Amino acid sequence: MTRAFSDDLRSRVLAASQDGMSARAAAARFGIGISTAIAWIASARAGRLSPAKQGRRGGSRLDAQEDFIVGMIEEAKDITLNEMVLRLREERAVSIGRSALDVWLRRHGWTFKKRPPMHWSRSVPSS
């Protein structure tokens, strides 16, 4: 993944633009892409001199529902992801996919086995 351009470079491109240099000439002079220079100048004209925050937002919609989700698991240890998604939608009006719920649960330390532990060579649980 590439790094973002420095704020110093951005300010030099904007200063050159304010001094009358075209966006294409500023891009060539400072070694950046033409579309980058055009976007920086357009955002400066709109009043945004600093870059927008990069990366994904933190947190999840499910963080606010943590107590409800843990309560569902404690209430019925064998609850499925589909049942949890359905209850979240019906009781809390939270619409989320099964895989997103699975990722959230794993991130919070909840993992589930499909079958009881057994020796690899057996097809029935060992005692």
The 8 nearest C-alpha neighbors of each residue, nearest first, counted from 0:
[[1, 2, 3, 54, 53, 4, 55, 5],
 [0, 2, 3, 4, 53, 5, 54, 31],
 [1, 3, 4, 0, 5, 53, 54, 6],
 [4, 2, 5, 1, 6, 53, 50, 0],
 [3, 5, 2, 6, 8, 9, 7, 31],
 [6, 4, 7, 8, 3, 9, 10, 2],
 [5, 7, 9, 8, 10, 4, 49, 50],
 [6, 8, 10, 5, 9, 11, 4, 12],
 [9, 7, 11, 5, 10, 6, 12, 4],
 [8, 10, 6, 12, 7, 11, 13, 5],
 [9, 11, 13, 7, 8, 12, 14, 6],
 [12, 10, 14, 8, 13, 9, 15, 7],
 [11, 13, 15, 9, 14, 10, 25, 16],
 [14, 12, 16, 10, 11, 15, 17, 9],
 [13, 15, 11, 17, 16, 12, 10, 18],
 [16, 14, 18, 12, 13, 17, 20, 11],
 [15, 17, 20, 13, 19, 14, 18, 21],
 [16, 18, 14, 19, 15, 13, 20, 12],
 [19, 17, 15, 16, 20, 14, 13, 21],
 [18, 20, 16, 17, 21, 15, 14, 22],
 [21, 19, 16, 15, 18, 25, 24, 22],
 [22, 20, 24, 23, 16, 25, 19, 15],
 [21, 23, 25, 24, 36, 37, 26, 16],
 [24, 22, 26, 21, 25, 33, 27, 36],
 [23, 25, 27, 21, 26, 22, 28, 20],
 [26, 24, 28, 22, 27, 23, 12, 29],
 [27, 25, 31, 23, 33, 24, 29, 28],
 [26, 28, 24, 30, 25, 29, 23, 31],
 [27, 29, 25, 26, 30, 24, 31, 23],
 [30, 28, 26, 27, 31, 25, 12, 8],
 [31, 29, 27, 26, 28, 32, 25, 33],
 [32, 30, 26, 29, 33, 27, 35, 36],
 [31, 33, 35, 34, 26, 36, 30, 27],
 [32, 34, 36, 26, 35, 23, 37, 31],
 [33, 35, 37, 32, 36, 38, 26, 39],
 [36, 34, 38, 32, 33, 37, 39, 31],
 [35, 37, 39, 33, 38, 34, 22, 26],
 [36, 38, 34, 40, 35, 39, 22, 41],
 [39, 37, 41, 35, 36, 40, 34, 42],
 [40, 38, 36, 42, 41, 37, 43, 35],
 [39, 41, 43, 37, 42, 38, 36, 44],
 [42, 40, 38, 44, 43, 39, 37, 45],
 [41, 43, 45, 39, 47, 44, 40, 38],
 [44, 42, 47, 48, 46, 40, 45, 41],
 [43, 45, 41, 46, 42, 40, 47, 48],
 [44, 46, 42, 43, 47, 41, 48, 40],
 [45, 47, 43, 44, 48, 42, 41, 49],
 [48, 46, 43, 42, 49, 45, 44, 50],
 [47, 49, 43, 46, 50, 42, 39, 10],
 [48, 50, 47, 51, 6, 43, 9, 42],
 [51, 49, 52, 48, 47, 6, 39, 53],
 [52, 50, 53, 49, 47, 48, 54, 42],
 [51, 53, 50, 54, 55, 49, 56, 3],
 [54, 52, 51, 55, 50, 56, 3, 2],
 [55, 53, 56, 52, 57, 51, 3, 0],
 [56, 54, 57, 53, 52, 58, 59, 51],
 [55, 57, 54, 58, 59, 53, 52, 60],
 [58, 56, 55, 59, 54, 60, 62, 53],
 [57, 59, 56, 62, 60, 61, 55, 63],
 [58, 60, 61, 62, 57, 103, 63, 56],
 [59, 61, 62, 63, 58, 64, 93, 95],
 [60, 62, 64, 59, 63, 65, 103, 100],
 [61, 63, 65, 64, 59, 60, 58, 103],
 [62, 64, 61, 65, 60, 66, 59, 67],
 [65, 63, 61, 67, 62, 66, 68, 60],
 [66, 64, 68, 62, 67, 63, 69, 61],
 [67, 65, 69, 68, 64, 70, 63, 71],
 [66, 68, 70, 64, 65, 69, 71, 87],
 [69, 67, 71, 65, 70, 66, 64, 72],
 [70, 68, 72, 66, 71, 67, 65, 73],
 [69, 71, 67, 73, 68, 72, 74, 66],
 [72, 70, 68, 74, 69, 73, 75, 67],
 [73, 71, 69, 76, 75, 70, 74, 68],
 [74, 72, 70, 71, 75, 76, 69, 68],
 [73, 75, 71, 72, 70, 76, 69, 78],
 [74, 76, 72, 77, 78, 73, 71, 70],
 [75, 77, 72, 78, 73, 74, 71, 79],
 [76, 78, 75, 79, 72, 111, 74, 73],
 [79, 77, 75, 76, 82, 72, 80, 83],
 [80, 78, 82, 81, 83, 77, 84, 76],
 [79, 81, 83, 82, 97, 84, 78, 101],
 [80, 82, 84, 79, 83, 85, 97, 78],
 [83, 81, 85, 79, 80, 84, 86, 78],
 [82, 84, 80, 86, 85, 81, 87, 79],
 [85, 83, 81, 87, 82, 86, 80, 88],
 [84, 86, 82, 88, 83, 87, 89, 81],
 [87, 85, 89, 83, 88, 84, 90, 82],
 [88, 86, 91, 84, 93, 85, 90, 89],
 [87, 89, 92, 93, 85, 94, 86, 91],
 [90, 88, 86, 87, 92, 91, 85, 93],
 [91, 89, 87, 86, 88, 92, 93, 85],
 [90, 92, 87, 93, 88, 89, 86, 64],
 [93, 91, 88, 89, 90, 94, 87, 86],
 [94, 92, 88, 91, 87, 95, 89, 60],
 [93, 95, 88, 92, 96, 87, 84, 85],
 [96, 94, 93, 99, 84, 97, 100, 88],
 [97, 95, 99, 98, 100, 84, 94, 101],
 [96, 98, 100, 99, 80, 101, 84, 81],
 [97, 99, 101, 100, 96, 102, 80, 95],
 [100, 98, 102, 96, 101, 97, 103, 95],
 [99, 101, 103, 97, 98, 102, 104, 96],
 [100, 102, 98, 104, 99, 103, 105, 97],
 [101, 103, 99, 105, 100, 104, 106, 98],
 [104, 102, 100, 106, 101, 105, 99, 107],
 [105, 103, 109, 101, 107, 106, 102, 100],
 [106, 104, 108, 109, 102, 107, 103, 110],
 [105, 107, 103, 104, 108, 102, 109, 101],
 [108, 106, 104, 105, 109, 103, 102, 110],
 [107, 109, 105, 106, 104, 110, 103, 102],
 [110, 108, 104, 105, 107, 111, 106, 103],
 [111, 109, 105, 108, 112, 104, 101, 107],
 [110, 112, 113, 109, 114, 77, 105, 76],
 [113, 111, 114, 110, 115, 116, 77, 109],
 [112, 114, 111, 115, 116, 77, 110, 79],
 [115, 113, 112, 116, 117, 124, 111, 123],
 [114, 116, 117, 124, 112, 113, 125, 123],
 [117, 115, 114, 124, 118, 125, 112, 119],
 [118, 116, 124, 125, 119, 115, 121, 123],
 [117, 119, 120, 121, 125, 116, 124, 122],
 [118, 120, 121, 117, 122, 116, 123, 124],
 [121, 119, 118, 122, 117, 123, 125, 124],
 [122, 120, 118, 123, 119, 117, 124, 125],
 [121, 123, 124, 120, 117, 119, 118, 125],
 [124, 122, 121, 125, 117, 118, 115, 120],
 [125, 123, 117, 115, 126, 116, 122, 121],
 [124, 126, 117, 123, 118, 116, 121, 115],
 [125, 124, 117, 123, 116, 118, 115, 121]]
